[in-house]
Amino acid sequence: MLSTQTDSDPNTSNERLYRALTILRGSFLLSIVAIGVVMLLLGAIFDSISLTQQDGVIAGMLGVFGLSAIAFGGTFYVLLALISRW
């Protein structure tokens, strides 16, 4: 009997994850955007927990660095895409 692959098959989700990671690995600028997103999420986590008195400062620094990385990587990725099509 032949089996068909369904959408809930774990191999399909693994393939999607593999494709996304391959795209990130192949593009330096998209990797910077991903690092910015991680930094932004870490800043949000530090803002919500209270370990030390400096958690707000660390959260702010991570937020600023994360947004800067997203802006830098995204801007130059779009510019390079436009230049390559031109």
Secondary structure, DSSP 8 states (H G I E B T S, - for coil): ------TT-HHHHHHHHHHHHHHHHH-HHHHHHHHHHHHHHHHHHHHH--SSTTHHHHHHHHHHHHHHHHHHHHHHHHHHHHHHH-
